[in-house]
Amino acid sequence: MKVAVPIEGEMIAEHFGHAPQFAIYTVDGDVLKKEILVPPPHEPGVIPQWLSSLGVDCILCGMLGQRAVAFFEEFGIKVVSGVPPMPADEAVARFLAGSLRVTPRFCGGGHGHGCGGHGHGL
């Protein structure tokens, strides 16, 4: 299994589409490998397609739009949104242990939207 996490530094990025990097974890029971990659420019559907081409099965993120969820689902990538701010390594460890608590949060806007302070949910 491969798990993708949008990151800023070591922390989960608040919104996947604005993340400067993604941590890609290859997992077989435990994390076997972690890669840090720079995503392609954010355009609708580009990041889900890119992650799919890397063999990603699941994305852990803070917030994303409903349209992005649909794109990820088209590529067979499970979306776990609403991950609270924390280091990406910790989020993946909790996810694998079954102890990651999330409150799904979705942005309502499309590409280039302001999305306010990202504290809203639908």
C-alpha positions as CSV (number, residue, x, y, z in Angstrom):
1,M,0.0,0.0,0.0
2,K,1.1,3.6,-0.7
3,V,-0.1,6.5,1.4
4,A,0.3,10.1,0.3
5,V,0.3,13.1,2.6
6,P,0.5,16.7,1.5
7,I,3.1,18.5,3.6
8,E,4.6,21.8,4.5
9,G,7.9,21.1,6.2
10,E,7.1,18.0,8.4
11,M,3.5,19.0,9.0
12,I,0.3,18.1,7.1
13,A,-0.6,20.9,4.8
14,E,-4.0,22.4,5.6
15,H,-5.2,22.1,2.0
16,F,-3.8,19.4,-0.4
17,G,-3.9,21.6,-3.5
18,H,-1.5,24.2,-2.0
19,A,1.0,21.8,-0.5
20,P,4.6,22.4,-1.7
21,Q,5.5,18.7,-1.3
22,F,4.0,15.3,-0.7
23,A,5.3,12.6,1.5
24,I,4.7,9.2,-0.1
25,Y,4.9,6.2,2.3
26,T,5.3,2.7,1.1
27,V,3.7,0.4,3.7
28,D,3.6,-3.4,4.3
29,G,2.5,-3.6,7.9
30,D,5.0,-1.0,8.8
31,V,6.4,1.9,6.8
32,L,9.1,0.6,4.5
33,K,10.0,3.7,2.7
34,K,9.2,7.4,2.7
35,E,9.8,9.7,-0.3
36,I,9.4,13.5,-0.4
37,L,8.2,14.6,-3.9
38,V,7.2,18.0,-5.4
39,P,3.8,17.8,-7.0
40,P,2.9,19.1,-10.5
41,P,1.2,22.6,-10.6
42,H,-2.3,22.5,-9.1
43,E,-5.0,22.2,-11.7
44,P,-8.3,20.2,-11.3
45,G,-7.6,16.5,-11.5
46,V,-3.8,16.8,-12.0
47,I,-2.7,15.8,-8.5
48,P,-5.0,12.7,-8.2
49,Q,-3.8,11.6,-11.6
50,W,-0.1,12.1,-10.6
51,L,-0.6,10.2,-7.3
52,S,-2.3,7.4,-9.1
53,S,0.6,7.2,-11.5
54,L,2.8,6.7,-8.4
55,G,0.7,3.8,-7.2
56,V,-0.9,5.7,-4.3
57,D,-3.9,3.9,-2.6
58,C,-4.8,6.5,0.0
59,I,-4.4,10.2,0.8
60,L,-4.4,11.6,4.3
61,C,-5.2,15.4,4.3
62,G,-6.6,18.3,6.2
63,M,-9.0,19.7,3.7
64,L,-10.0,19.3,0.1
65,G,-13.0,20.1,-2.2
66,Q,-15.8,17.7,-3.1
67,R,-14.6,17.8,-6.7
68,A,-11.2,16.7,-5.7
69,V,-12.7,13.8,-3.7
70,A,-14.5,12.7,-6.9
71,F,-11.2,12.9,-8.9
72,F,-9.4,10.8,-6.3
73,E,-12.3,8.2,-6.3
74,E,-12.1,8.0,-10.1
75,F,-8.5,6.9,-9.7
76,G,-9.4,4.4,-6.9
77,I,-7.6,6.5,-4.2
78,K,-9.2,6.4,-0.8
79,V,-9.6,9.9,0.8
80,V,-9.1,10.4,4.5
81,S,-9.8,14.1,5.1
82,G,-10.0,16.2,8.2
83,V,-6.7,15.0,9.6
84,P,-5.8,17.6,12.4
85,P,-2.6,19.5,12.2
86,M,0.3,17.2,13.1
87,P,3.5,15.8,11.7
88,A,2.9,13.6,8.7
89,D,4.9,10.7,10.2
90,E,2.6,10.8,13.3
91,A,-0.6,10.9,11.1
92,V,0.6,7.9,9.1
93,A,1.5,5.9,12.2
94,R,-1.9,6.6,13.8
95,F,-3.6,5.7,10.5
96,L,-1.8,2.4,10.3
97,A,-2.6,1.7,14.0
98,G,-6.3,2.5,13.5
99,S,-6.1,5.4,16.0
100,L,-6.3,8.4,13.7
101,R,-9.3,10.5,14.5
102,V,-10.6,12.8,11.8
103,T,-13.4,15.2,11.2
104,P,-14.0,15.4,7.5
105,R,-13.7,18.9,6.2
106,F,-14.3,20.0,2.6
107,C,-13.8,23.3,0.8
108,G,-16.7,24.5,-1.3
109,G,-14.8,26.4,-4.0
110,G,-13.1,25.4,-7.1
111,H,-9.6,26.1,-8.4
112,G,-8.3,29.4,-7.2
113,H,-10.9,29.9,-4.5
114,G,-10.2,31.8,-1.4
115,C,-11.7,29.3,1.1
116,G,-11.4,31.8,3.9
117,G,-9.5,30.6,7.0
118,H,-10.1,26.9,6.1
119,G,-12.0,26.4,9.4
120,H,-15.3,25.6,7.8
121,G,-16.8,22.2,7.1
122,L,-19.7,20.9,5.1
